[in-house]
Amino acid sequence: MKALTPSQIVNELDKYIIGQTEAKRAVAIALRNRWRRQQIPDKLREEILPNNIILIGPTGVGKTEIARRLAKLAEAPFVKVEASKFTEVGYVGRDVESMIRDLADYAVNLVKSEKTAEVQSKAEELADEKILDFLIPPVKKAHNGENVEADTNNEAYQNQKTREWMKQKLKNGELDNKMIEFDANSQNSIGMQVLGPFGLDDLGINFQEIMGNIMPKKKKKRKTPISEAKAIIAQEEAQKLIDMDAVQKEAIDRVQESGIVFIDEIDKVAGGGKGAGPDVSREGVQRDLLPIVEGSNVNTKYGVVKTDHILFIASGAFHVSKPSDLIPELQGRFPIRVELKSLSQEDFIKILTMPENALLKQYNALLETEGVKLEFTQDAIKEIARIASEVNDQVENIGARRLHTILTTLLDEILFDVPDKIPAEKVRISAKTVKQKLDTIVKNRDLSKFIL
């Protein structure tokens, strides 16, 4: 885990998320506390539990983005789940423990890709040698016990010289387009039907590994250009160089010490017991969720995962229900509550221009592929922000996601016409253009419900 200070974490989050300083501060402190915990002696370290967080706010204000960027920043295993997809045990739906299994899967892939990167250069060298073996098979040594001197006429010596010459050409990429036939590992596609709501992964069984040990790997003839063959063979060689047992052990450690689970729509399972039908299992989901958040052992196909120190970040709009509608035990496991503010017109202007992945930058990059530069005037940006804010107030507040719908409608003709018509070098969007395109839709409330 990177030892970032809370202020540095907030500065990094500021690059992608506008406003919501309180929420950023809360997650920054939670992340720093994990690093602090790692520095404490073992005996006390086990007693320090993470302060789980509930982010409260309407959709589209940055709740999911905060959690996702935080996990990326910490290089931590991260999984996002929807609380409404889980049901009480006995009903058809996903088992709450599957979120930890998903987290373990993600962690194994994360560690595996890191280990692969470490051995990549070695794997590429081995791949080069294998390709050379296909192109120039090595000379078989005589078994009669005679010692043959390596002089210029010697076959083995000549073979070695040719291999070195060919190896240089291979490294320079001069042979990339040459076709080569080689044996590649063929994946055994094994399927098995399991009756009921749970699959083999949900039961913590690595069926592929079991069957892979029983059934030998098949070889399959492939004919590809050398550039593609190098990538395939290097990947196979990298797999041989990686100790999967060590990868799985490290992945489990990472899940336990630095895993982050983001539970979205937790408000949808709040307020159980007041209705009938589908609502009957709401409180059941909370009760099933409780031991996972409290700390329990979950069986995964890579081993047992202890959930005591996994950081849980829950979020919800809480329009109908409120955090106090959650069962008291679960409320106690989410001690930090942060309310995210609705986005203002000024926030929309910043969202359109300031973040590294700002929407206007994205559309500009898309049109640059056609040789067109998209330019928005300051007045146009203000007008787009005003319309987004107005539609959110009148129809339904979906936060920054409203900007996507407005920009798609605004740029519809440009995005459609650019490839067929002679492209101008620059397309300028002014406030007048925005008003002409969107005013009628905004004023007609029924129309704006469907289009914006």
N, C-alpha and C positions, 0 to 999 in steps of 0.2 A: 504494500500500500504506500502510495506517495505521501510523504509527511508534509502536507500542505496546511498552512494556517487557515483558520476560519475566514479571515479577510481575503486571502488568496483564492479560496474556494468560491466565495461570493463574487469576486472579480471575474473568475472563469465562467460562472453561471450567467453573469451580466452580458457576456458576449452573445448569448443565445436567447435569454429570457428578459423581457422588459418588466421593470417594477417588481412587485412581490418581495420586497426586501425582507420582511419578517419571516416568510417561508424559507427564503435562501439562508438567512441567519440560523434558523432552527436546524436545517439539514446539514449546514456547515459545522455547527457545534456537534451534532450527532456523529458526523464523520471523523472529526478531530478526536472525539472521545474514544473512538475505536483505536486510533493510533496511541492515545494516552494509555489505554487499557493494556496494550501490547508491552508497554514499558514497565508495568507493575509486576512484582514477584508472583509466582504461580498461585500461591495459596489464596491471595486476595483477588487475583485476576478472575478466578472462576466465579467469585461472588458478584462481580460488577456486570449488571445486565444492561443491554442497550435501552435507551429511552425511545420507544416507538412513537411515531408521529401520525396524527390525523390532519390531513390538509382539507380544509373546508372552503368550498367556493364553487361558483357556477362553471359549466363546461367551457373549455377554450381559454382559460386564464393562465394555463401553464403548469398545472399540477403534475401531469404525467411527464412533461418535458423536464421539470426540475429533477424528478427521481431518475429519469433515464440519463440525463447529463451527469448527475452525481455519480452514478454507477460507472459511467465511462471514465470520469475523472479519477475515480479510485481504482480503476482497472479491477473491479470486483464482479463476481458472478451476480447477474441481475435477471430477474424474471418479473413480467407484468401479468397479472391475472385479473379476471373480472369476477367479483364476488357473486354476481347473479348467476354465474355458470355452475356454481357449486350447489349441491342439494344435501339435505340431511341423509345420513346413511340409511339405506332402505328404499329411497326414492331413486328414480333414474336420473343420472347426472354424474358429474365428476366428483371424485373423492377429494376432500381438502388436502390429503397428503400428497396428491399428484403435483401440487405446486413445488414441493421440496424435491420431488423426483425430477421435475423439469429443471429446477435450479441446479441439481447435480449433473444432469445432461449438459447443461450450458457450461458448467465449470470444467467438465472433462474436455469438451471441445475447445474451451479457452486455453487450458493448460497444454492440450495436445498441439494446438497451433503454435504456441510459444516454443515448445520443445522441437517441433518440426522446423521452425525458423532457425533454431540453434544448430541443427544438424544438416541444414539445407546445403551448405557448401560441400560438406563431405558426401552427401547423397548425390549431388550433381557430378562430383568426381567419379563416384562409383557408376553412375549412369553413363558417363563418357566412356569408361572402360568397357562396359557391357556393349555399348554401341560399336566400339572398336572391335570387340570380339565377333560381332555379326559381320562387320565389313572386312576385317582381316583376321581370320581365325589364327590363334597362336600355334606355333609349330609344336607338334607332340614330340617329347623327348624319346630318344631310342632307349629300349630296355635291355640292350645287350651288354651294358656295363662299360662300353668304350667311352673314353674321354675325348670329345671332339674339340679341338681348339677353335676359339671364336675369332676367325680371321674374316677378311672381306668376302671370301667366297662362301662362308658358312651360312646355311639357310636361316638359322635362328637369328644370327646377327642382322641379316638383310631384312628379315621379318620385323625385328625390333626397330630398325631405322625407318621402315615404311610406316609402322604404327606411330612413331613419334611425329613423322611428317603429317600423317593423317590427323593425329590428335590436335596439332596446331591449327589445321584447317577447320577442324570441328569447333575449336574454341573461338576462332575468328568468325564463325557463323557462315563459312563458305559452303557448307554442306546442308544447310538448313532445309532446303527445298527438295533434297534427294529423298526418294521413297525408300523405306526399309521395312522388312517383315520381321516381326519379333513375337515372342511369347509373352503375353500379359496375363496377370491374374484375373480370373473371371469371378464375379461376385455370385455367391450362392443365394438366390432369392428364395427364401423359405417363408412360407406363410402358414399361419395356424389360426383357426377360428376359435375364439373363446366366447362362450355363451355368457350373457350378462353384461352389466355396464362397465366392467373393468377389463382392460387388456393385460397382456403379460407384463408390460412396463409398469402398470399400476400395481401389479402383484410383486414387483421388485425382482423380476426374473429376466436375466439377459439371455434370451432365447437364441439370438444370433451367435453369441459366443459359445453356448452349449453345443449347438449344431455344427458350428465352425470347427470345434475340437473333434467332433465325431467324424464329420465328412471332410476329406482332404480338399484343399483348394484346387480348383480346376484351372488349367492353362488354356488360353484362347489365342489363336493366331490373329495378329493385327497387322495391317499394312497402313502406315502413316508417314508423313514427312518426318525427317530426323528431328526437327524442332519440336514437334508434338511428341515424338517417341521419347525424347529427352525428359520432357515434363512428366510423362506417365511413369517411366522407369525410375526417375528421381523420387517420385512420390512413393513408389513401392519400396525403394531402398531406405527412404526416410522412416517408413513404418517399421522396417526391420531394426533400425538404429534406436528406436524409441522403446523404452521399457514401460509398457502399458500399466503394469502393476504400480510403478512409481507415479505415473501420471494420475491414476485413479486415487491413490493415497493423497497426493498433493491437492487434487481437486476437492476431495472430501474435506480436507483441512481448510481450504479456502472458503468453501461453502459455510462451514461452521464458524469461522473467525471473521469473514468479511462479506458474506452473502447478503444481498438486499432483495426483499420481496415487496413488490408494489401491488397492493390490493385495491383495485379501482372499484367504484360503485358500491362501496360498503354501506352506503345509505339505503341501498335497495334491499338489504337483508335486515335493516333495523325495523323496530316496531312490530315484531312478530306477535302472534297470538290474538290480533285484533280482527283478523279476517278469516275467510275460509278458502278452500281451494289451494292454489299455488302458494298463497301466503302462509299456509300452515307450517311449511318447512323453514321459514325464515329464522326463527329462533333456534331451530335445530342446526342450521348452518353455523350460527354464531357459537353454539355449544361445541360443534365439531372443530371449529376454528380455534377455540380457546386453548386446548392442549398444545397445538402447534406453536401458537404465539407465546404461551407460558414457558414452553421448553419441554420437548419430548424426543423420543428416538423414533426415527422414520426409516423403514427398510427401503433401500434403493438397490438397483442392480449392481451398484459399485460398492455397496457396504452400508452400514448404519450411519445415519446423519443425526447429530444432536442439534436441535433447533434453538437451544438456550440463548446463543449469542448472535443469531441472525437478526438483522435490522428489518423491521416491518414498517412500511410507510403505507398508510391507508388514505383513501381520498373519496370524497363524495360531494355532491352539490347540496345535499340536505335541504331540499326545497320543501318536501312534504314532511319528512321525519327530521329529527335533530339528534346530535351525538348522545344525548341523555336517553334516547330510545333504545340504544344498544344495551345488552345485558350488563349489569354492573361489573361482573368479573372481566368482561372484555374491555369495558371503559377503563378499568384500572390498568390494563396492559398497554394502553395508549395514553400515557400521561401528558404528552405534549400536543396541544391543539393549536393550529395556526389557521387563521381565516385569510383567504386570498381575496383581494379586492376585485370588483368588476372593472373592466378596462374602460378608460375614458377616451375621448377623441384624441387627446394629446398622446396617449399610450399607443393608439393605432398608428399615428404618424411615425413614432419611434420604431414600432414593430415593422413597418413597411421599409424603413431605411437603415436602421442601426445594426441589428444583429448580423453575424457573419453569414447566416443562411436566410437573410431577409427576402421576402417574397419578390420584391422588385428586382433584386439581384438574380433570383432564380429565373424569372421570366426573361430578363436581359440575356442571361447565359443561354437560354433555350433558343432565342431568336438570333443570337450571334452565330449559331451553327448554320443559319441560312444567309449569313453575311449582312444581317440587319442589326443596327444599334437602336435599342429602345430607350427613349428619353422621356422622363416625366418631369413636368415643371413643378415647382413648389406648391403652386395653387392647385394643381391636379391632385397632388398627394393629400393636401388638406381636404379637398372635395371628396376624395375616396374615403378618408377617415370620417368625415362628417356623415356621409351616406351610411357607412358601416355602423356608426353609433346610432343613427336614426332608425335604421332597420332593426337593430338589436332591441331598441326601446319599444318599437311598435309591434314587431312580430314575436320573436322569442330571442332571449339573450344567449347566443352561442359563442360569445367572446371573439377571439382572434380568427376563429374558423370562418366568420362572416367575410373576412377579407378575401379568402380563397374564392368564395362564390361570386363576390363582386368583381374581382379581377378577371375571373374566367368569363363572365358575361361581358365585361368591358372590352377584353382583348379577343373576343370570339372571332370577329371578322378578320382581324390582322393575322391571327394564328392560322386561319383557314386559307387566306388568300396569298400569303407570302411565298409559298413554294411555286405556285403557278404563274403569278405575275412577276414582271421584272422587278426585283427587289430594290427599293431605294436604300441608300446607305444608312439613312437615319429615319426613324418614325418618332414623331414628337406627339406626346399626349398632353393636352392642355386641360384646364378646368372646364373650358367650353365643350371640349370633346366628351369629357366625363358626364357633364350635365345632359348633353344631347342624347347620349347613349342610355343613361340610367334614370333620368328624371321621371319619365312616363311610368317606368316599372315601380319606382319608389312611391310615387303619388297614388298609384292604384294598389291599394293594400292587398286585395285578393291576389293580384298578379305577383306582388312581391313575396307573398307567402310561398308560392310555387317556384319562383325563379331565384330569388335572393334569400 
